């Protein structure tokens, strides 16, 4: 999703970038750069807060690309995230639910430093990868409705080339950027989710609705003191999908059209960190049924989505398969 962002949003992400990378607003001065303990804590917490978007399964953030809209004297920032995941119940007789999510993100803030009439750009890059697993149990409330508590665990790593930026800044400005050399950390997360899953299947159509609340606490480990941090990934999500035949038969099965609605409310440290508190996604697509053949993949869905929220809107395309 590519978003056009307001001036206030660009300013918010720029300030977040400085907090995440440990660069205080007043850092550039004739007395040199200084960083206190609070600034270091904000840097690590900011990086983990960005990672928190990638550890919870969510269609609205499964493919997210934000550009601040160009460069200026206040710098530019870009954020990109992609997510791959899925989940399913083992069987009706043994209703263990398993889920997993793999995600990667890249955050490229560019700082502009000024000293008098002189202007210099300092590029930085953060790359992260994370994996989240979940195990739960389905409690059947009715024939169509299930209550599903889930235990979640996550592991992530953030790697940065701030060491390169440090040497660049040192050559160009003569300032001491040694604190930027520790631009990597490891993090783990523990928490859980609770889900209400409604599934209605009729000969002419199918309806799926999921209401989920997630709370996962991220904390750094095995990292230097300069990058210890923590963040809370909290969100509430409503997802609904309607499927019905189009009247066309392919692979000996009806070709279905798919209508989809998703709404996410971001809480905790996620709230407002990228300029929005909530996202809504409206999707339409097609589903191909290959279950008539001896294939591992039984269904393939291609869905185009329009996503919108506070000061942000865009489009995405999702591909999903069922086994």
PyMOL commands that set and color helices and strands:
alter all, ss='L'
color gray80, all
select helices_A, chain A and resi 7-20+37-54+59-61+162-173+178-181+225-227
alter helices_A, ss='H'
color red, helices_A
select strands_A, chain A and resi 2-3+63-67+76-89+96-115+118-123+126-140+145-160+185-202+205-221+230-250+253-268+278-289+299-309+312-322
alter strands_A, ss='S'
color yellow, strands_A
deselect
rebuild
show_as cartoon
